[in-house]
């Protein structure tokens, strides 16, 4: 297998764009990839929770996976959730197909595995079934059922040499530290999903942040993840992210995130299929705009229309 190393830092989840008729807007998704590539981010995760992956049908997932894999992305790593199917054999074929389309890492979402039992064994079985050139990842996807790995299971997957990326979602620092320790010396790089735990996770040996805030403010996320920066810079960035996270989530994520991206100049419609996003359309959308204009917390981040 060719040498491969995923860089540390903030990785956004690539939102799935829809037009006003509820159809996929692949052109808008391409613009998002261009935006992140221009910032030289370590990578992006496609078909994640924030991508509304569970609200897409099989044909839509296939179209998204193929489109983003074939889109130029500079030095960014593309990780794509890909274990779709009722059995491990079907999921392995899905993973291989999506990988062969051109993604860099194809990710196993634990909540999509055929069984909630023996998660680690299923990961090892998938690694045994798919060809050895296929780079695999792990995602503790919270929906439809939140399944978490034990540190020993992470260690076994890491020791296989087949897994290169993990999005950890336990929200428990003790568990996060144990998983990082279990993966030491392997190719597996573990990224924190929870913003509040990010600074401690980086100090504990985590490799970065794969969550919601890199979608809209990747520059600030990069500051929190950069251990070479002065502590006061990282703290200020973290505080700005936490405040904006609260506003964004309170107003109908992921529609609110799509709206924020339009303020950054991206041609994406705010439409979302997620039930939580309906709050965005039921409230005055100027609340988000007013917050950005009033607080202006994003040093080095530009917004459209004079904000």
Secondary structure as UniProt FT lines:
FT   STRAND          9..14
FT   TURN            20..21
FT   HELIX           26..38
FT   TURN            39..40
FT   STRAND          43..46
FT   HELIX           49..51
FT   HELIX           53..55
FT   HELIX           58..70
FT   TURN            74..75
FT   STRAND          77..81
FT   HELIX           88..100
FT   TURN            101..102
FT   STRAND          105..109
FT   HELIX           110..112
FT   HELIX           119..129
FT   TURN            132..133
FT   STRAND          136..139
FT   HELIX           151..159
FT   TURN            160..161
FT   STRAND          163..168
FT   HELIX           173..182
FT   TURN            183..185
FT   STRAND          189..192
FT   HELIX           195..197
FT   HELIX           198..203
FT   TURN            204..205
FT   STRAND          208..211
FT   HELIX           213..225
FT   TURN            227..228
FT   HELIX           231..250
FT   TURN            251..254
FT   HELIX           255..263
FT   TURN            264..265
FT   HELIX           275..277
FT   HELIX           278..282
FT   HELIX           286..295
FT   TURN            299..300
FT   TURN            305..306
//
